[in-house]
Amino acid sequence: MIDDPRWDHLILDVGLATLLDNGVPYGAIERGAIGWRDGRIVFAGAQSALPGEPHALARHVMSLPGTWITPGLVDCHTHLVFGGDRAREFEQRLEGASYEEIARAGGGIVSSVRATRAAGEDDLLHQSLPRARALLADGVTTLEIKSGYGLEPDAERRMLRVARRIGEALGIDVRTTFLGLHALPPEYTGRRDDYVALVCDTMLPSLADEGLVDAVDAFCEGIGFTPAETQRLFDKATTLGLPVKLHAEQLSDLGGAALVARYGGLSADHLEWTSDEGVRAMAKAGTVAVLLPGAYYALRDTRPPPIAAFREHGVAMAVATDLNPGTSPLLSLRMAMGMACTLFRLTPEEALRGATVHAARALGLDDRGVLAVGRRADLAMWNVGHPSELCYWIGGHLLRESWVAGERVIVDRG
């Protein structure tokens, strides 16, 4: 049998937000076409530049006038797998309690730890899948999921296995991050060194050996872990050949951004209190700044990340949901993009780049995030008249359909 040389799919009469740096806002092509074969883009350009008649080029040809195509969105920071919820803590914050007060009173992360430990693997999957589906329904095709609500070997393992199962169930790419240094579990009160040793010397090597860890993270903060404890974890990750990232400078400046940059970290996330020294260190290392406006909004913060400094020093800015039960119960990356515009003053183009090409870079992925020949055919097709509408509209269903590696994703909006 002769192999069919035609492309698998070709889409005509669409706008393309390629996000290539070609001097045009959004890298936009107004009357464009895009084709792919074997999961890779083979053409993305002006329709007039097609090298032949459409039906001679591709086995399946569609015309979608009134549609804009962007790279599939990448949510590069989530805590999507967890048990229970923390709606009562939301009420407590509105009544005046601070994040730190709730945490020190036994709420916060530790309350999610209790609920997560009590849930079996299938139960965790059942609770988590609707959250993942909500993100897919708004254009996400690559998703990062952290552990960190187990804080003991079996529960952390369950979380990471559930994250892998979510990717398999939904047909998307899920990247897993081990967040062992998230909070001190109650049973280790007064024994911090013992817990840090358990995470670094037992949990991380074992989970990495099982193929459950794509990256390593920590919460470097006054109510979390110190720079020295974080460094110990990063040293172990480095010996295992795993990239690192860091929750840094959300509530105070402990030098976390500079610390993760010294390790060539993929990203530093939150960053409301980052100093100019931290910004320069990130710029030098190529570490991505991951902006998390959902947490900023939910906590009613008033100090935004140093956006002007990131721009000045050329630090790439990603945008993510930080989907978690306590401080960012946000089920839409597109809404996070809009929040980044209104709360942090990003432009809509910066926000879209932040949820695609820069977010992919924050996960160490260079095969997606732009519409270009050779990249993965991860696509989001939108019922909009211009890419800026993705940030302009607050809520609503704008996604027409999405594709992952050239395969249509079935989105269940429940």
Sequence and secondary structure as in RCSB ss.txt:
>XXXX:A:sequence
MIDDPRWDHLILDVGLATLLDNGVPYGAIERGAIGWRDGRIVFAGAQSALPGEPHALARHVMSLPGTWITPGLVD
CHTHLVFGGDRAREFEQRLEGASYEEIARAGGGIVSSVRATRAAGEDDLLHQSLPRARALLADGVTTLEIKSGYG
LEPDAERRMLRVARRIGEALGIDVRTTFLGLHALPPEYTGRRDDYVALVCDTMLPSLADEGLVDAVDAFCEGIGF
TPAETQRLFDKATTLGLPVKLHAEQLSDLGGAALVARYGGLSADHLEWTSDEGVRAMAKAGTVAVLLPGAYYALR
DTRPPPIAAFREHGVAMAVATDLNPGTSPLLSLRMAMGMACTLFRLTPEEALRGATVHAARALGLDDRGVLAVGR
RADLAMWNVGHPSELCYWIGGHLLRESWVAGERVIVDRG
>XXXX:A:secstr
     SEEEEEEEEEEE    SSSGGGEEEEEEEEEETTEEEEEEEGGG SS HHHHEEEEEE TT EEEE EEE
  B    SS  HHHHHHHHTT  HHHHHHTT THHHHHHHHHHS HHHHHHHHHHHHHHHHTTTEEEEEEE  S 
 SHHHHHHHHHHHHHHHHHHTSEEEEEEEEESS  GGGTT HHHHHHHIIIIIHHHHHHTT  SEEEEEESTTSB
 HHHHHHHHHHHHHTT  BEEEESSSS SSHHHHHHHTT SEEEE TT  HHHHHHHHHHT EEEE HHHHHHTT
      HHHHHHHT  EEE   BBTTTB    HHHHHHHHHHHH   HHHHHHHTTHHHHHHTT  SSSS  TTS
B  EEEE  SSTTHHHHS SS  EEEEEETTEEE     
